[in-house]
Amino acid sequence: MAGRCAWVVAMMLVPAVAQAVDVPSAESLAKMLDLMEQRALYRESVDWTLVRADIAGAHGDPARVRAVLDAAIQRSSKGHGRWVAAGSVQLPAQLNAVPGAGATAGRGGLPATLDRRLGWVAVDRFSSTLASTPAEQARQSVQRAVALQQRLRDADSSPRCGWIVDLRNNSGGNMWPMLLGVEPLLRIPGDGIQVLGMLRGAGPNVPWESHDGTLMAKGRPMLGFGQPGYRLREPGGPVAVLLGERTASSGEATALAFRGRPDTRSFGAPTAGFATSNSSIRLPDGTLFLLTDTLMADRNGVGDGGPIVPDQVTEGEAATLAAAHRWLLSQPGCVAQAKAAPRAG
């Protein structure tokens, strides 16, 4: 396959409406159609003979060609794939911020109701600049992972009996910095190489593996620090994961990485339903095609590409936070810490 192809998981995408209609070159268009017909996850939902006939019948009209192309991408990816025209700097975020998020912020930007025994980390969407070189994109990804681990380090400055991971505003992008950033929470004490999740396609499942500071897939490194990452003071504690309708794609990948982890429970609303993976393919004309070709699954191989339903469905920010608090504070570590608190003074 010509061009550079690397796994990325893009944010929820819908066909763009551009003022000036861009279309791929004839060679790139033919390549995209072949790729979708052969590899797209939902390729059987499209009549590819009819698509080619419709494009030929457009007689080079850019608007008509683009409309047929976008419809084919939409149907064969269920809205997750995308063709990115030349000159695009960054994949656009299609999802807005969580309504009311931060409205109850207290110390350090954390929710005002957050119990001081609990740690908190919000993992938001991230994608590197498309115009950058691969080396620069990798540097940006490592920087995001470093920033997330620094948040954990800061929050871990005093004993924590449990953690909250907020994914409600994570509409996707590149999943590797997210997974590497929260690896200290994902890591199970005593285990060496750990499976965090996997991709499911036509062939064997491809696990996402944590190698103590480096994430691997199919035997090759996807992102790493070159050394072990941060280790929590009390590793393996309970984790509450907050989900919502704006949790999409890489946000859903991060949610799946926590599913199946011991002492972990999710709260909130079902996610957007873009738990699929895109291959990033550079086309002959230099444009980028995000081809949706695999499903994302948890460490046990469970995943169907649809919405992830929380373990406990809650409605609204206050109810979600309250439910997460109740569960965490009922766990043995938090109960023991509460009993010991009077004697510590």
N, C-alpha and C positions, 0 to 999 in steps of 0.2 A: 504494500500500500504506500503510495507516494505521500510525502509530507510527514511532518512530525505528529505523532499521535500519543497523547498522554491522558491518563485518567484524570478527569476533574468531575466534580458534581456541581452543576450550576444551580443558581437560584431559580425559583419558579419563573418560567418565561411564557410570554404570550406573544403572538405575532405583533410586531411593531407597525405602527402606521407612520410612515415617513413622508415628509413634505415633498422631497425629491426621491422618486422611486429608484432604489438601487436594485440591480440584479446581478447574479454571478455570471461569469463568462460562460460561453457555450460548453467549454471543456469542463469547467467546474460544476455546471448544472448537471451535465451528464454523469459526472462522478457522484454527485450527491444522490441522484435518483438511484443509481446502482447500489450505493451504500445502504440507502434506506430499504430498498427492496430485498437486499440480502441479509441485513443485520438489524434493522430497526426492531425494537422490542414488540411493537404492535403492528408490524408490517402487514399482517394478514387482514387488517381492517381497511386496507387501501387497495383499490383496483389500479395497479401500476400501469397497465396497458392504457386505461382511460386517462390517467394523469399525463402520460407521454403524448397521447393524442390531443389533449386539451392544450398542452404547451405548444405543440406544433401548430394547432389551430389559432394560437394567439398571434402568429405571424410577427413575432419580435416585439409586440407591444409590451413595454416594461411593466406597466401596471397589471395587465392580465397575466403575464408570466409570473410575476411576484405573487399574485393572489393564488394561483394554482399551486405554486411552490410552498407558500406558507400553509395552505390548507393540507397539503401532503405531510409536511413536517408536523403540524398540529395533530393530525389523526394518528400518525405512526409513532408519536411520542406521548400522546395524551397531554400535549401542551408543554412538555419539558424541553424539547429540542429547539434549536434555533440556528439560523444562518446569521452570522455577524459580518456586516459589510465592512469594507476597507475604511480605515480612518476612525473606527470606533476605538476609544481609549480604554473603556472599562465596561464590563457587563453591567447593565442598568439594574438597579433594584426595582422590582415590580410591586413589592409589598410595603405598606406603610408601617409606621411604628405601632406598637401595641397601644390601644386607646387607654389613656390614663396612666401609662407606665411612668414611674418616677414621680407621680403626683403626691405619693405619700413618702417620698424619700426623707431619710433622716440622716444619721451619722455617716459621713463618707459617701453620700449618694445611695446608701442602702435603704431598704424599706424601713420606715420608722418603727414598724411593729416587729422587726427582726430580733429574736432572742439573742442575747450577747454570747450565749454558748454555741451558737451556730455560725458556720462560715457560709459565705455567699459569693458566687461568681456568675456573672451574666456573660453568655457567649453569643455575640452578635454575628451577623453575616460578614463575610470577607471574600473579596476577590482581588487579585493583583492586577496591575495595570497591563492591559493587553499589548500596548505599544512597547513595553519593556522587553529586554532580551530575556531568554530563559534563565540566565544566571541572576538577573535583577528580580525576576518574578520569584525565584527560589529564595532570594534574600528577603523580599517582602514577606513571604510566607513564614520564614523562620522568625522574623521580627514579631509577627502576630502571635506565634506560638510562645515566644519569650515573654511577650506582654501578658498573655494569659497566665503563664506560670508565675509571673511576678505578682499578679493579683492573688493567686493562691498563696504564695509565700507571705504577702502582706497580711492576708486574712488569717494565716496560720501562726501569727505572732503570739497568740494566746491559745490555751487549750480549747479545741472544738470537739464537741460530742457528736456532731453531724454537720452535713453540708447541703446547701441548696444550689442546684445548677439551673439557671433560668435560660431556657431556649425559646421563649415565647416570641422574641423579636428577631429570631434567626431565620431569615428568608433564603439562606444558602450561600453559594459561592464555591470556595475550595474547601473540601472537608479536612484535608490533611493538617493544616495549621490548627483547626479546631480540636481534632483528636489529640494531636501532640500537646496542645496547650492544657488540656484537661487530663492528660495521661496520669498525673499523680493521683487523681480521684478514681480513674478507671483501673489502675493497677491493683491486683489482688496480692497481698503479702505472701511471700514464699514461692510464688510461681516465677519461672524464668520468662521464656517467650510466651506471650499471651495473645490469644485471638480476641479481637475487639468486635469484629463483625465480618461480613463477607459480601462478595458480589456473586449473584446467581445469573448465569446466562445459559447458552446452549451447551457449553462444555462443563467441566468440573467446577465446583464452587472455588472462588478465589478469596482466601481469608485476608483480612487486614490484621497484621501482626505487630505487636509492640515488642521491640527488642531493647528495652531500657534506654530510651532517648532517641530511638530511630524507629520509624514506622515502615513496615515492609509489606509488599504485595507481590505475589508470584515470584518470590525470591530476589526482588530488587528493592532498593530503598526508595521510598516516596518522599520522605522528609525526615530530617533528623538534626540534632545538635552536634553530633560528633562526639558526644560524651553523655553520661547519664543526666537525666533531668532532675528537677526538684523532688525531694522525698518529703512527704507529710510527716509532721511530728507524731501523729497517731494514724497510720495508714489503715485502710480497710474499713473506715467508719461508715455509718449509714448515709445514703445520699438520696435526697428528694429531687426529682427532675420535673421542672415545670414546662408544660407543653401548651400550645394554642394553635388556632387556625392559621396563623402566620408562620408557624414552624414549617419550613419547607426544604426539600432536597438535602443539602449538606446539614441543615439543622436537623432533619429527620435522620440522617446518617449518624449524627452525634447522639440523638435519642436512642437509636438502635444499639449503639456501642454500650450504652448503660443498661439496656434491657438484657437480662440474664446475669448481670453482676449481682453477687450476693448483697443482701441488706440494701436493696435499692427499690424505690417505688416512685411512679410517675403520677402527676396530678395536673388537672387543667382540662382542656378541650382537645378533641381529635385534631391531628395535624392536617396540613394542606393536601396530602396525598400525592407527593412527588418523590416518593422514596425509590427513585430510579437513578441510574448513573449515566453520565454522558462521556463519550470519548471526544476529545478535542482534536479535530482534524484540520490541518492547514491545507487548503485547496490550491490547485495550480495558479490561480489568479491572486493568491496571497490572502484571500478572505478565510474566515474561520467557520467551521461547521461543527456544532455540538450535536452529536448523534446519540440518541438515547437507545442504548443497546443492552443494558443489564438491569436486574433488580438488585436492591440493597436488602440485606438480611442481617439479623443479629448474630451473636457468636454461636448460637445453636442452629443457624441456618433457617430461621423462621422469618419470613418477610414476603409480602406479595405485591409491593410497590404502591399500595394504597395508603389511606390515612392510618396513622398510628393512634390507637385509642388508649388513653392513659389508664393506668390501673385504677385510679379513682377519678371519675369525671366530676368536675366542679364548674360552677358558672360565676365568672367575674374574678377580678384580681384579688379582692379581699378574701373570698371564699377559698380560692386556690392557695393563697399564702397560709390561711388559717389551717387548712387541711394538712399541708406539708409540715407546719409547725407541730400540730398535734401528733402526727405520726413519728416525727423525729424525736420529739421530747418524750415519747413513750418507749423509745428503744433503750436497751440495757445501759449503754454508755451514758446517755443523758440522765437516766434515772439515778445511776450511781453518782454522777457528778453533782446532781441536785442534792442528794443525801449528804455528800461530803462537803458541800459549800459552807454550811454553818460552822463546821469544825475548822475549815481553812482560815477563817477570820480570827 
